[in-house]
């Protein structure tokens, strides 16, 4: 039975909007601050040629037009089908926050807010920006842990963020019921902005710097030309563009379909409620901070003299506008809303009334139920699209207002300078592929929406929509034996359990149920032999008369000789690490390239683009889904595999980093003697349909050696002890290879002028400011994960990049970037974990020597002993 207050809220619906009052008070969602009529030139001008055509006039598209034009690009054209802000922008709640649980997305939020702070002064357009700060509420102990976890990930960023006590929370938000409140996460400078006014100010700025904003101008056709340009058709005429950017909001799927792409996007209904004047709110002397009740799963802010609150329902209750996916967006839909449905959000309304009791007496004057677009993982898709030249996207924004300013700048910099200004692979549109079906997209969008405010644990897994069609040949054989992780559509074993062990998914900020099993897998590889499924690797075949020239241009390392493999890095023009790949020279001019699962299309796009740009005569084929991969590693790996092949696997015949085609149990494989564990091992590439037979043969052959499985968690512990870097952690577009300790793989003296070579020479000449080091630290029940703050003399001086427990020394181990002057072996620093600083020391790396190194040193000692005997 509903409380009287809830009954009252339920019964009153708004029939018409009220105009906004003074700009000095919190804004009204119904009025428009800074309304601006487009100049007549916007309606009469037309261009036959454009450098960049942006499709979509929401805040994201207009922000990109503003940034490109301001940066000096000529002939920037934005085409909007109806009017600016139509779609999702106009009805947005307009929240702005510095907070994001990710790392570099904090930079996007930061850039947005800093732009919005100065936009009114720059353009003369009122934007209705309010910055009362925001508070996230913790009402459970695990939520307090989450706040501590987020604090260490923020310490090395420019963003201000603090954990505040209940007393401070009540002082800042005196209308709260404090019974359950344990702590708050406070971000000064957070707040809200009028989306319409923001967009109009960006539009004024874009025009000021020379961009053309044309509307109504619906795009009816996109045709790719052989030279990489585009013909863009509208009812007003056609336009030739050097590049196009799809920023069409919930029309983005329709734009994608024009060129044969199925963007994995789905519109969802999001409701928020606006109340009439509340006397207690009106009596306040200053605006309330934005409130986020995470357990109640809603946000709440002041709206004039009342309150506005918006919930995120569970995935069972939320509503997807699936008819738009099936039949397309209704042609005339622009500034319309859906019918409100308060029943769907009543539990959240009741939670809000319990937390903010004055809501019980409030009347609803407006319920806004509008469409927003979700990608499967809730993050937008930003950047160039693989497989289509000069087609960029800025789509899938569930939080377009806070992302618009930063993403506009980010994309503008990338377009103008040929590389991303910093790493944001989590937004790469190429993280999805053919495996991303409509059914998967809907299942994940439901989950992502419903999980908006759940606790964000490290090593988090989400299970909706799984498995996809992209399972390896071993999935059915292994799924009942292990905890699977999701990697670019693939299912891959994270850790294996034995009879009697806890098999549940139990995420935690501390060591949890996988800790002991992973230790057993670690010992299995170090002492005996283990098998792991590596099928999610991205795999490319490159051949042709210019293949060697292309790879010499792409990679900082030399090209391996026929029959050999090396580790190579693709750098950006500014000398940053765009990708790390394993390069195997299989036959003269034919190569097998291997990359991580999450980098598959990210890397392929770069390779394809450079091949076209340079006019190289090569054939590039993505064979990721055709091949399965098994890794066999450990001191008994050779003994087990030798039972199954006539090929001599001895150290002198099958050398480290050598690659050969052979048969294992009569199954054709490409065998590479390499292992990310750093132990003796091979990677066996084979037809995907042969995976089960190959796995069974290896497991049967290894019974005497007590062979067993191991997963990616054990692999991570093993590679960290060997000081192996990981792309996306120790190196990415934020780092150069010299500071990352990759000098061995960078050949500045090779004849080819590889991408980034000149920049890297300059970096080397200037000297490094920071270095990657290996740290050990003694903790209690928590281990570093990466992105934690490094402290020295009471100041944050760096950050970890990845970490794990070292089962060999029984301490925590981490990679970290620190200033050069703090990078010497023996240097003591501190690592912040869950609100506590733990002493750490820089060690000589690697902690554990690799098998090839141990083998080489053993041979050297053996030769020395024999020499002494001869003497």
Phi, psi and omega in degrees: 000133182283147173294160177305320180298318180293322179299319181293314178301323184290331189272345188249123178236147179280140176254339179210157182276151173256151179285157181282150178268213184298139178298343181288340177264162175307144190288163174257138180286351184264327180272182180225117173278139174067038178300140185221128176271134181297142177297156183299334180298332180293336183265339185253335182288152171209148177235139177276335180233145176216145173288311180225129172251122178258127181256108179126126184250034170279185185297328181291310181298317181293323177298319179295317178300316179301311184291318179297314181294318180296327180283356174107001178290131176271156174060053171265124182234131174248130178247123180239134187290330180231277177215159180303141180079352178299143181115245181258337186297312192297329185257007184294153178286343171077025182289142176231135181210143173286338187287138163205138181292339176285185183260292185281345173294339173300324180294321177299313179298317181299312181297323178299309185296318180296325175292314184297329180295330185250358188294322181296317179295322183288321189254344184079006181259129175294135181245352177063047184264123178242134183231066180279000185087174176216153179231126169264132186264135171253121179241008176224154179300323181293331177289327175296319175301318179299319179298319178296320178298318180288330179296317181290336178277351180255339187304329182262015175250167181285343185294135172279134179201138183218149166269128182241153183278162180306323181298318180291323178299314182294325177298319183279329182227078188293351181272003185279145165275113190270007188305320186255356189283125179257326182193169176224150173253114191250129175241103173298146177091348174290167177168227182202157184220153178283112185301321180295312181295321177302312182296319180293325177293318176297321179295318178298319178294318180299316179294321180303323182266005170109003179283151175255122177251111188248124177199147356285131180211073181294136176280126183254341182200143174232126181233122179280138178255160185296335180272008178092354176274173184232144168260119183252119183257135173222167177300335180278347182141182181252160183217136177267126183235140175288331175207155173237148178236119177277107176233042193270014176059228182282002169266002185298327179295319179296320178295318178299320181296335178299334180243018174085017179254142176250091180290131182282079181231151179212134179279135176238154177270129176235130182249143164222158189240137178243132181261165172285183179301134176245120186307319181294329177285316180299329183282349182293145181273340177217158185294140178292145172293154174295135183249137173233107177272101190288324178286326176283345178058058175206160170249155181212134178215166177285137176230102189055241180257013176239203181229152174236130175220143183228125182263161169243106183290167176293162182296338178285329186261334183295161185240126174265138177273070189290340179296332178290329178289319182285313188250356183088163178290135177307132188307323184268001186290128180210297180238043177255163177235165175272164174297139178290157181213082183292333179303326184293336186241015185299322181295329179283325175299316180295321178297320179294321180292327177290321182283324181234084190302336181295343177296336182297334182262002187272148172261143175277129174252349181200136169238118180258121178233097186235166180276136167232157186256132179244141164271171181303323184255014176076349180271147179290170178247116190224121175133185179286147184260132179294141174090352179224116184290136173057033174244117182246157178228150170216080192223168175077033183272105172284341182226059189296331184293312181286336180273337192302308184298312182291320180291322176302316178292317181300311181293321178300313179299318181296313181298318185283329187249357174080007177203153180293142180293335173203170186284128174217049184297339178294343177259000183301123179299340183275009174286347176254162181208200182296337180288346184276084182280168177298320180297318178297314182301317180293316180299317181288324179296319176301312181298313183297319178296312181293335182265014184311322187240018178287164178296131180264097182273157167293154181056035182291141172238142174235139197250354180295145175076006183250150356282158172274184177291352189266042177277150177284170179298343184261001188304309182294330180288328189253343191300330181275356184252354190210169171264117184272147173246156184261124182224100177052044179095339181274155168256127182225135182298125173273314177202154184251147178242154180252163178307134179093347180273156178290118185260002186282156172281111184232082181293150182198158172276353180240179178299139187229201193292346178273353188299310181290314178302322179294324175299322178293321179293322177302312180296324179303315182285321182288329187250334184229251179202140180228160179236138179222149181270115182249018185303332180294349177313142168282137187224126181233142172252127179233128179210169181131169187292340179253013186299318181293318179297319179298310183293327177295329178282326183281321192254144179282341178271168175285162178279128181295153176291162178303131180089005181231166186230149168215172175263126184228154183235135170267128181251157174277168177305331179272006174085022177263162186273102180282327183196156171236129180226155169266126184246119179244126179268095190282316176212164186310116178081003179240130188231147170250120179251134182237134176224172180293158185300319183285352183252003189311293185280336173302313181283320181299319179300316181297316180296312180299319182295317179292325179297317180290315182301320182269359180065034182283138178272088182220160172244123182244124183231130176273112183247022183305313185279350181275332188249139167262160179222129171245134173257132177238122187215149178131166184299338180260008184299316181296317183298319180292310184292328181297333177295340190251000182217150176275349178291136179287117181261010182298157187300325182283336184262318178247089189282162174303135181067020173265152178232137181216149170268127181206182177242134175243117186053041179066016177255125180295130178221153164260115184256128176241127180276091181199150176205132179291350175285340185082001178261172175304127182187166177228149166254129185247108180267130189208168176298138185302325181289349179265001187301313183296313181298318180293316179300313181298319181297317181292316181295321178293320181292337185262013181302316181296327181272004179059046180298150178203173181276157166214157185244191186287334178294316177294321177302318181295317178297319180293317183290326179294320178297330179272001181063032174282129177282157177236132175293139184095344178241288181283337181215142176188199182286004173261354188231153170257157187292339181287315179290336179278358179076034183252021184306325183300330185263001182246116184253086181293342181264004179287149186299322185295140178271074185293158181301129179090356185299311183294319179297321182293323176298320179292319178300316180295319181294322181287334183091152183274151176259338180215163178219154173276130179232165176253131183242145165246147178210142178265116180244191175256275182238024182226142180237151176295146178248335187123146179074018173275156181283140173256129182249146173208126181053041175080008179232150174282125185239354182183196182208149172286159177244327173198165182196169181191173170274135175268112182285348180276319180253357178057046173221168174280152183227140180208148165271147179206147171266127178225160176303149183308321183291348177250017187259002182286147177301133182098346180298135179258134176222189176229146176244127181274122178227119178050047173083003181234138177266123180255134178298139180221156181225141176285127182247162172289127180260152358278159175296320178236127179294147177288160180301316178299323179291315178300319181296317181294317179294324178295318178297321180295318178295320181297318178295320179296320178294319179295323180296320178297320179298317181296326179285000000 
